[in-house]
Amino acid sequence: MPANAPSINLYPNPASNEVNIAFNLPNAGKLAFRLFDMAGRELNGYAKATQSGQQTEVINLDNVSQGLYMLNIIFDADDKTKSFSIVKRIEVIK
């Protein structure tokens, strides 16, 4: 892993309505997130300029079905993929 590779943590896993991505960046740079289903289809993605240090991004999962997903995270040239599952809770109203 390159010396400038960020440390990344996804939580909660499994997720329901949102997933948090905590990362510590060694320097400022471009960070991109891409959400894929297990068939390899890209469902969501965006990129942003970031500063160095500890940060957290939140991805809303309200419009994503229950299942297994992969989150591809690219910081400058370093490419990481993290897997997580989404568990939707169904409430029965009587």
N, C-alpha and C positions, 0 to 999 in steps of 0.2 A: 504494500500500500504506500503511495507517495507520502512524503513528509507533510504536505499541505492538505491531506485528506481530512475531511471533517468527521467527527464522531457523531453518530446518529442513533436516536432512540425513538421508536414508535410506541404510543400508548393511548388508550388501553388496547389490548389485543387479547381477545376479540373486542371489536368496537361495535357501537350501535348507531349513534347519530353523528359522531364526529371522531376523527383520529388526530391526535397531537403528534407533531414531529418536532422533537427537541434535538438541536444540533449545536455544536460548538465549532465555529469556523476559525481557522488559524489566521486568516487575513480576509480583506474585503474581496468580493468577486461576484460572479454571476451564478445564481442558484436556480435550477429548474426542477420541477416536480411533474411526473407523468404517472397517472393511475391507469393500470391495465387489469382487465379481467383475465381469467385463466385460459381463455381462448386467444389471448394476445391482442385483443382489441383495446385501443386507447380510449378511455372514457372521459378523461379530464386531464388538463395540464396547464401549467403556466410557468413563467420565468420572472425573476426579479433580481435587481442588484441588491447586494447585502453588505453589511459591515462585518468586521471581525467580532468574535466573542459568542457567548451563549445566547441562543434565540429559540423561539418556538413558533411554529406555524400550525394552524388548525385547518383541517380539510373537512368540510361539511359533507355528510354522507346521507342526508335525507332523501336524495333522489337516486340512491344506489341500492340495488337489491341485495338481499342476504346472499353470502357466498364467500369465496376466497379471492383475494386480490393481491396484486403486486404494485408496490410504489417504487418507481425508478426515480432516483435522486441524482442529479448531476451538478457538481460544483466545479466550475472551470472545466478541466479535462477529466476529473475523477468521476467515475460512474458507479453508483451502488444501487442495488435493488433489494428492497425489504418486502417480505410477505406478511400479510395480515388477513384476518377474517372479519366479516361483518355479520353480526347476529342482530336481526331485527326482532324487537319484542312486539308481540301482538296482544293487545288488551281487549278483553271481551266486556262490552258494556251491556248490562241487563236493564 
